[in-house]
Amino acid sequence: MQQALAEAEAAARRGEVPVGAVVVDAGGSVLAAAGNEVEARGDPTAHAEILALRAAAQRRGGKFLQGCRLFVTLEPCPLCAAAISLFRIDRLVFGAYDPKSGGVEHGPRVFSHPTCHYRPEVVGGVDQTAAAELLRHFFSQKRDSANSAGR
Amino acid sequence: MQQALAEAEAAARRGEVPVGAVVVDAGGSVLAAAGNEVEARGDPTAHAEILALRAAAQRRGGKFLQGCRLFVTLEPCPLCAAAISLFRIDRLVFGAYDPKSGGVEHGPRVFSHPTCHYRPEVVGGVDQTAAAELLRHFFSQKRDSANSAGR
């Protein structure tokens, strides 16, 4: 989770919403790590989880990530929760809960339906204070600069 | 929807699950069209909708597709439903309903939660017989060839 937090911090420095994700294989090796790249790519689906999952699968040379864990600093949104299931991640470990946009413990709760064909084990709230603080600081700075620009 | 069906047929010829998608702008121009490329890309998120949405946004040079419609031959899964919301598509028109894996009228019903920040207008069941027949034929051939291989 420390590496995921570092990816989130790096994303914030690039002006992206600070979320970071890391895929680790069964032996504990990091397969891929990514931060949010929505602004850089002009793609609202370029979330940290999607980029890390895709890169990890490419590195393994297969379509699936069975046996792997995904660490991400924020509760995945519905898009990322669905991707986690499609890539067949074994265990999802996330930081801060996201009541506004989360899709695991909130909103559509993507893993909780009989039509979800692959469910990871889920552990939420790991290092959540650090992850939430990064987000709080980022949006507080955004508001401050928007207020200054409005003067 | 005819063009989306043609994309689905082309996907089947490449050995992909036959689903096709087309993004059309407010003036009726086709911005992007795509078929499933899960096998070709080794990426379980390379669904027709995702590829078409991303290509359409790149063509428009922006992050969002407000004012646009997405035509897709099959009810979008939760991943694609979430992406449709994130790209801010105005109207989703889909063909066959998908009780097993759909995410719009089935399963997590992604657009039906207060945490869904952008909801398209949804029209389902358009040309559904043609879309469903393509899928039925594809999976029936798959089963036949699996049975032959097992002999």
Interface residues (C-beta under 8 A of the other chain):
Chain A: V38 E39 G42 D43 P44 T45 I50 L53 R54 A57 Q58 G61 G62 K63 F64 C77 P78 L79 A81 A82 A83 L86 F87 P99 K100 S101 G102 G103 H106 G107 P108 R109 V110 S112 H113 P114 T115 C116 H117
Chain B: V38 E39 G42 D43 P44 T45 I50 L53 R54 A57 Q58 G61 G62 K63 F64 C77 P78 L79 A81 A82 A83 L86 F87 P99 K100 S101 G102 G103 H106 G107 P108 R109 V110 S112 H113 P114 T115 C116 H117
